[in-house]
């Protein structure tokens, strides 16, 4: 259980770090990408963008 909490925290940290880069590419503004403020900090959870990137990477992996 602790491992999943750590992985989730690291994923959110990585996503927050990559947010400016993702917005330049047009990701993060899709329906299903959530922005909310919690404990005085703005959080960004890109569910739809993550699914889209995962799909694209799996298609590329199958072609190679």
N, C-alpha and C positions, 0 to 999 in steps of 0.2 A: 504494500500500500504506500509506503514512504517513497519507494522508487517512482511511482506514478505521480506523486505530488512534486517531486524534484523535476521530473521530465516535463510536467505541465508548466512549472514555474520557469524552467529554462527556455521552453518553447515560447512562452509569452514574452520573455525578456528578449529573445532573438527577433521575434516579430516586431516588438516595439523599436528595436534598433534598426530594422530594415524598413520601417514604415515610410520614411521620406523617399527612399529608392523605389518602393512599390507604388507610391502615389505618382511619381514621375512617369511610371510605365502605365498608369491608368488602373492599376489594381488597388483594391482597398476601398473603392467607391461603388462596388457592385452591391445589388440587393443581397442581404444576408451577411454583409460585413458590418460588425457592430463596433460603435464607438460609445464609450460611457465613462463617466467620472466616478471614481470610488476612492475614498480616503484621501481626497485632495490631489489625486493623480489621474491623468487621462489614460484609459486603457483602450486598446485596439485589438479586436478579435476578428480576423479576416476568414470567416468560414467559407464563403463562396470563392474567394480568391485562392484559398488553399486547395479546395476541390478542383478548381480549374487548373492550377499549376500541377497538381498531382496527376490529373488526366493527361495533360500535355507531356509530362515527363514519362508516363507509362507508354504513351503512343510512340514517343521517340525511342524508348528502350526496346519496344517490340520491333521497330523498323531496323534497328541495328542488330 
